[in-house]
Amino acid sequence: MQQAAFPGADGEWNAGHLGCGPLVLELRKKLKAMPGRVLRVIALDIAAPIDIPAWCRLTHNELLAQDPRTQSFWIRSRADWS
């Protein structure tokens, strides 16, 4: 069986079962500290597959990939956090 290729990451954060509110607040802090770089987020909350892509669209951070098997999301932090 061939493994799907996922983007490399400059950092990783296991958000565990954090719900939408606390998850996106912490995610914002982490991405703001690494403009232009990629963060792999592991999020076990049942709503994460809906919440994280929506949050990325709203905040102009780029969702590069999503892996439902590992509940991972690769997000490129936007370059301008002014």
HELIX and SHEET records of a PDB file:
HELIX    1   1 CYS A   20  LYS A   32  1                                  13    
HELIX    2   2 ALA A   48  THR A   59  1                                  12    
SHEET    1   A 4 GLY A  11  GLY A  16  0                                        
SHEET    2   A 4 VAL A  38  ALA A  43  1                                        
SHEET    3   A 4 SER A  72  ARG A  76 -1                                        
SHEET    4   A 4 GLU A  62  ASP A  67 -1                                        
END                                                                             
